[in-house]
Amino acid sequence: MPAGLVISAPASGVGKTTLTLALARAWRHRGLNVQCFKSGPDYIDPAFHAAATGRASVNVDSWAMDRAGIAHLVSRGADADVVLAEGSMGLFDGVAARGVSGTGATADIAELLGWPVVLVIDPSGQAQTAAAIAAGLRDYRAGVRLAGVVLNRVASPRHEDLVRRALNDAGIAVFGALPRHAEISLPKRHLGLVQAEEQAEIGKLIDEAARFIAEHVDLDVVLQSAAKWSPQPAANGLNVTPPGQRIALARDPAFSFVYPHMLEAWRAAGAEISTFSPLADEAPDASADVCWLPGGYPELHAGKIAANARFRSGLRAFAETRPVHGECGGYMVLGAALTDADGVRHEMAGLLGLETSFAKRRMHLGYRLATLASPMPGHQAGARLRGHEFHYSTIVAQPDAPLAVVHDATGAVIAETGSQRGRATGTFFHLIAEDR
């Protein structure tokens, strides 16, 4: 029977991902099968999880997914020895308005699955106050159980002793304390961590993190704190419809932000996926019946994309007879032009009139609920789609017919409506699920 834990923290940037990867690899070195999940709309961390465990990781999201969908995704851990769900942001951080089964907070997943929480606490610049924060998180919400804490970036033995004493007085177990160790820090970029496939030394980095964690954290006690868990088969899987029978999917460092559960759901429904690389100047498979361009970092490769004539002409030819859809960065590439951070304007595919710019960065972040005004691949007009938007581009022009009426998680209408022209459609949000 698997043992389940949630890895969380009071805030972002405290060390959740590093601890999750290190625990997974350390237990794997001991011969255990480890399954990871990511709570919330993060498309980068699951690839790191897979690198650490050798098993595919997927996102679970209480705002966008119902309980049956979450249970369906988590049931893949039934044959594992240990199951770790890595949280996002702080333990209770979500949106103000409840979604399908929660607010998107990590605490929702912990309560829904009945798994205790291991908190990563960074006591930099404080001592006993760290215990007050941990106690507050422990007591904030009934149904969420704290297993213990791991201290990260401890300044000295004296500092550790002060924090440990305070946590002990509060009745909170300390599983370990990590001194500052820059060598295991994971590189970051403006949308989060640099992607796993971009790091040639990722295996060595995770091995070093596992060695470091094994020296400073009691792995046996952490494992003993996990909840024994017997997954129940879900009556219904995730509500995801493939956009076509044979899907040409752009896939390279410029187009890599796609949720693993989406691809799995497409394949489970019988769809075939053929990948192509716009950066390698490849065109979509001519035998496909739909083309899908996910998000990524097109702004870092805009000059190359603009120069790749075979990709652009092939995409245009494809769109003459079959639908093409782009999400976020893919949407920008379907547009007329993209201006990079240096102010250089690059011509894109021109299937849509969208023009975007990174010269003046502005963050767009949050859950999105879209009601389609026009069909898009896999979904009819009137469908209600749940997704998440995260980018720093500014809209210079968005002249085409809006694809959808889009609301944020509070119900406010937003300007990023997506676009539709001919057989081309695009959205700034990344699709997670369709409302049943």
KAZIVEN-V360381 format. One record per residue. N is the residue number from 0. BURIAL is + if it has 16 or more other ideal C-beta (glycine too) atoms within 10 Angstrom, else -. Layout:
# KAZIVEN-V360381
((N BURIAL) (N BURIAL))
This chain:
# KAZIVEN-V360381
((0 -) (1 +) (2 +) (3 +) (4 +) (5 +) (6 +) (7 +) (8 +) (9 +) (10 -) (11 -) (12 -) (13 +) (14 +) (15 +) (16 +) (17 +) (18 +) (19 +) (20 +) (21 +) (22 +) (23 +) (24 +) (25 +) (26 +) (27 +) (28 -) (29 -) (30 -) (31 +) (32 +) (33 +) (34 +) (35 +) (36 +) (37 +) (38 +) (39 +) (40 +) (41 +) (42 +) (43 +) (44 +) (45 +) (46 +) (47 +) (48 +) (49 +) (50 +) (51 +) (52 +) (53 -) (54 +) (55 +) (56 +) (57 +) (58 +) (59 +) (60 +) (61 +) (62 +) (63 +) (64 +) (65 +) (66 -) (67 +) (68 +) (69 +) (70 +) (71 +) (72 +) (73 +) (74 -) (75 +) (76 +) (77 -) (78 -) (79 +) (80 +) (81 +) (82 +) (83 +) (84 +) (85 +) (86 +) (87 +) (88 +) (89 +) (90 +) (91 +) (92 +) (93 +) (94 +) (95 -) (96 -) (97 -) (98 +) (99 +) (100 +) (101 +) (102 +) (103 +) (104 +) (105 +) (106 +) (107 +) (108 +) (109 +) (110 +) (111 +) (112 +) (113 -) (114 +) (115 +) (116 +) (117 +) (118 +) (119 +) (120 +) (121 +) (122 +) (123 -) (124 -) (125 +) (126 +) (127 -) (128 -) (129 +) (130 +) (131 -) (132 +) (133 +) (134 +) (135 -) (136 +) (137 +) (138 -) (139 -) (140 -) (141 -) (142 -) (143 +) (144 +) (145 +) (146 +) (147 +) (148 +) (149 +) (150 +) (151 +) (152 +) (153 +) (154 -) (155 -) (156 -) (157 -) (158 +) (159 +) (160 -) (161 +) (162 +) (163 +) (164 -) (165 +) (166 +) (167 -) (168 -) (169 +) (170 -) (171 +) (172 -) (173 +) (174 +) (175 +) (176 +) (177 +) (178 +) (179 -) (180 +) (181 -) (182 -) (183 +) (184 -) (185 +) (186 -) (187 -) (188 -) (189 -) (190 +) (191 +) (192 +) (193 -) (194 +) (195 +) (196 -) (197 -) (198 +) (199 -) (200 -) (201 +) (202 -) (203 -) (204 +) (205 +) (206 +) (207 +) (208 +) (209 +) (210 -) (211 +) (212 +) (213 +) (214 -) (215 +) (216 +) (217 +) (218 +) (219 -) (220 -) (221 +) (222 +) (223 -) (224 +) (225 +) (226 +) (227 -) (228 +) (229 -) (230 +) (231 -) (232 -) (233 +) (234 -) (235 -) (236 +) (237 +) (238 +) (239 +) (240 +) (241 +) (242 +) (243 +) (244 -) (245 -) (246 +) (247 +) (248 +) (249 +) (250 +) (251 +) (252 -) (253 +) (254 +) (255 +) (256 +) (257 +) (258 +) (259 +) (260 +) (261 +) (262 +) (263 +) (264 +) (265 +) (266 -) (267 -) (268 -) (269 -) (270 +) (271 +) (272 +) (273 -) (274 -) (275 +) (276 -) (277 +) (278 +) (279 -) (280 +) (281 +) (282 +) (283 +) (284 +) (285 -) (286 -) (287 +) (288 +) (289 +) (290 +) (291 +) (292 +) (293 +) (294 +) (295 +) (296 +) (297 +) (298 +) (299 +) (300 +) (301 +) (302 -) (303 +) (304 +) (305 +) (306 -) (307 +) (308 -) (309 -) (310 +) (311 +) (312 -) (313 +) (314 +) (315 -) (316 -) (317 +) (318 +) (319 -) (320 -) (321 +) (322 +) (323 +) (324 +) (325 +) (326 +) (327 +) (328 +) (329 +) (330 +) (331 +) (332 +) (333 +) (334 +) (335 +) (336 +) (337 +) (338 +) (339 +) (340 -) (341 -) (342 -) (343 -) (344 +) (345 +) (346 -) (347 +) (348 +) (349 +) (350 +) (351 +) (352 -) (353 +) (354 +) (355 +) (356 +) (357 +) (358 -) (359 -) (360 -) (361 -) (362 -) (363 +) (364 -) (365 +) (366 +) (367 +) (368 +) (369 +) (370 -) (371 +) (372 +) (373 +) (374 -) (375 +) (376 +) (377 +) (378 +) (379 -) (380 -) (381 -) (382 +) (383 -) (384 +) (385 +) (386 +) (387 +) (388 +) (389 +) (390 +) (391 +) (392 +) (393 -) (394 +) (395 +) (396 -) (397 +) (398 -) (399 +) (400 -) (401 +) (402 +) (403 +) (404 -) (405 +) (406 +) (407 +) (408 +) (409 -) (410 -) (411 -) (412 -) (413 +) (414 -) (415 +) (416 +) (417 +) (418 +) (419 +) (420 +) (421 -) (422 +) (423 +) (424 +) (425 +) (426 +) (427 +) (428 +) (429 +) (430 +) (431 +) (432 +) (433 +) (434 -) (435 -))
